[in-house]
Amino acid sequence: MSGPRPVVLSGPSGAGKSTLLKRLMKEHEGVFGFSVSHTTRNPRPGEENGKDYHYTTREAMQEGIDNGDFIENAEFSGNMYGTSKAAIEDVRAQNLICILDVDIQGVRRIKETDLNPIYISIQPPSMEILEKRLRDRQTETEDSLQKRLEAARIDMEQSKVPGVFDVVIINDDLERAYEELKDILNEEIQKVQESKS
C-alpha cells in the first residue's frame, strides 16, 4: 500500500478522541480521511449511512469477515463493528491520511497486518473524570455505562503495555493534547500537503 501512513487512534469512549479528530480534520482540510467502519447496530438520530458508518446486517458482515475483507472487527454491546480493507483503500486512493478509530481489540488485530500505521492512544486523566464525561453525555443507560467503564478500565491498562502504542496522549487539557497529536502527525501531514502542491 502506498500513500501516507494511516493512523490508528484508540482510547476509551469519553477520552476525547472525537473532539480531537474533528479539530484536526477541520484545521487540516483535505489531508485526513476517515475510514468508515461497518456496524450491525441501528443508526442513531442524525447519523448517515456511508458517512458515520456503513450499516449492515450481521449475516452480510460475517460473510465479509469470513472472506477476509476486514482488517479488524469486534463485538460490543451485542453489535458487530469492523473496518474493511476497501474503506481504507478508498481513503488512501485519494492520497489522504487514513484515520482508523478502533478499540484495543482492533489495535491487536491491525498489528497482525501489513498496514504499518502510527498507533496513538488517547486516554482520560482518570477513571473518575471519564465516568463524569460519560454521565454528562446522558446517552447511556446505567447498564451500558457500566459496560463502557469496564471496557475503559481494560483499555487504560492495555495502553500502558510497552510496544502497543507509539504514543499515549493523556487528555487532561484539550489544547495540550491537541498540540501533542499534531506534533506526532506533522511529518505525514507535510507529505500529503507537498504531494498536493
C-alpha positions in Angstrom: 0.0 0.0 0.0 1.4 3.4 -0.9 0.4 6.9 0.3 0.8 8.4 3.7 0.9 6.1 6.8 -2.5 5.5 8.3 -3.2 6.5 11.9 -4.8 4.1 14.4 -6.5 6.1 17.1 -7.6 4.2 20.1 -8.9 5.0 23.6 -12.0 4.6 25.7 -15.3 6.2 24.9 -15.3 9.7 26.6 -11.5 10.2 26.4 -12.0 12.9 23.8 -11.0 11.2 20.5 -13.8 12.6 18.5 -13.3 16.1 19.7 -9.6 16.0 18.8 -10.3 14.3 15.5 -12.9 16.9 14.4 -10.5 19.7 15.2 -7.6 18.0 13.3 -9.7 17.4 10.3 -11.1 21.0 10.3 -7.7 22.6 10.7 -6.1 20.3 8.0 -8.9 20.1 5.5 -8.1 17.8 2.6 -5.4 15.9 4.5 -7.2 13.3 6.5 -9.8 10.8 5.5 -11.8 8.7 7.9 -12.2 5.0 7.2 -15.9 4.5 7.6 -16.5 1.4 9.8 -19.2 -1.2 9.3 -21.7 -1.9 12.1 -24.7 -4.0 12.7 -26.2 -1.5 15.1 -29.0 0.8 14.1 -28.2 4.4 13.2 -28.7 6.9 16.0 -30.6 10.1 15.2 -28.7 12.3 12.7 -26.3 9.5 11.6 -25.9 8.8 7.9 -25.2 5.6 6.2 -21.8 5.7 4.4 -20.8 8.8 6.4 -20.9 7.8 10.1 -21.0 4.0 9.5 -21.8 1.5 6.8 -24.9 0.0 8.4 -25.2 -3.7 7.5 -26.7 -7.0 8.7 -25.0 -9.5 10.9 -25.1 -12.0 8.0 -23.5 -9.7 5.5 -20.8 -8.6 7.9 -20.0 -12.2 9.0 -19.7 -13.2 5.3 -17.2 -10.3 4.7 -15.2 -11.2 7.8 -15.1 -14.9 6.7 -13.9 -13.7 3.2 -11.0 -11.7 4.8 -12.5 -8.4 3.7 -12.0 -6.8 7.2 -8.7 -5.6 8.7 -10.3 -5.7 12.2 -13.6 -6.4 13.8 -15.1 -6.7 17.2 -18.4 -7.1 19.0 -19.5 -4.6 21.6 -22.9 -4.5 23.4 -24.3 -7.2 21.1 -23.4 -5.3 17.9 -20.6 -6.0 15.4 -18.2 -3.3 14.3 -15.3 -3.6 11.8 -13.0 -1.8 9.4 -13.0 -3.1 5.8 -9.9 -3.1 3.6 -11.9 -1.4 1.0 -12.7 1.5 3.4 -9.0 2.1 4.0 -8.2 1.8 0.3 -10.9 4.4 -0.6 -9.1 6.9 1.6 -5.6 6.1 0.5 -6.6 6.2 -3.1 -7.3 10.0 -2.5 -3.8 10.3 -1.1 -5.2 11.2 2.4 -4.0 10.0 5.8 -6.5 7.3 6.7 -7.7 7.5 10.3 -8.9 4.4 12.0 -10.8 4.8 15.2 -10.6 1.3 16.9 -10.7 -0.3 20.3 -7.9 -2.2 21.9 -9.0 -5.5 20.2 -8.9 -3.7 16.9 -5.3 -2.5 17.6 -4.2 -6.0 18.3 -5.7 -7.3 15.0 -4.2 -4.5 13.0 -0.8 -5.3 14.5 -1.1 -8.7 12.7 -1.5 -7.0 9.3 1.0 -5.2 7.0 -0.8 -1.8 7.4 2.1 -0.2 9.3 0.1 2.7 10.8 1.1 5.1 13.6 -0.6 3.8 16.8 -1.9 6.6 19.1 -3.8 6.1 22.3 -6.0 8.9 23.7 -6.5 8.4 27.4 -8.6 10.2 30.1 -6.7 11.7 33.1 -8.6 9.2 35.4 -11.5 6.8 35.6 -13.4 9.4 37.7 -13.1 12.1 35.1 -14.0 9.6 32.4 -17.1 8.5 34.3 -18.2 12.1 34.7 -17.8 12.8 31.0 -19.8 9.8 30.0 -22.6 10.6 32.6 -22.7 14.2 31.3 -23.4 13.0 27.8 -26.7 11.4 29.1 -26.7 9.0 26.1 -26.3 5.7 28.0 -28.4 3.5 30.2 -26.7 2.7 33.6 -26.1 -0.8 32.3 -24.4 0.3 29.0 -22.5 3.0 31.0 -21.1 0.3 33.3 -20.0 -1.8 30.3 -18.3 1.2 28.8 -16.5 1.9 32.1 -15.4 -1.7 32.3 -14.1 -1.6 28.7 -12.3 1.7 29.6 -10.6 0.2 32.6 -9.2 -2.6 30.4 -8.3 -0.1 27.7 -6.4 2.1 30.2 -4.4 -0.9 31.5 -3.6 -2.1 28.0 -2.4 1.3 26.9 0.4 1.1 29.4 1.8 -2.1 27.9 5.1 -1.2 26.2 5.1 -1.5 22.4 1.3 -1.5 21.9 1.2 2.2 21.1 3.7 4.6 19.5 2.4 7.3 21.8 -0.1 7.7 24.6 -1.7 11.1 25.0 -3.4 11.9 28.3 -6.3 14.3 27.5 -6.4 16.4 30.7 -6.0 19.6 28.8 -7.6 19.7 25.3 -5.2 22.4 23.9 -2.1 20.5 25.0 -3.5 17.1 23.9 -4.3 18.6 20.5 -0.8 20.1 20.1 0.7 16.7 21.0 -1.4 15.0 18.5 -0.5 17.5 15.8 3.3 17.1 16.5 3.1 13.4 16.1 1.3 13.6 12.8 3.3 16.6 11.4 5.6 14.5 9.1 2.7 12.7 7.5 0.6 15.9 7.2 3.5 17.6 5.3 3.9 14.6 2.9 0.2 15.0 1.9 0.4 18.8 1.6 3.6 18.6 -0.5 2.0 16.0 -2.8 -0.9 18.3 -3.5 1.2 21.4 -4.2 
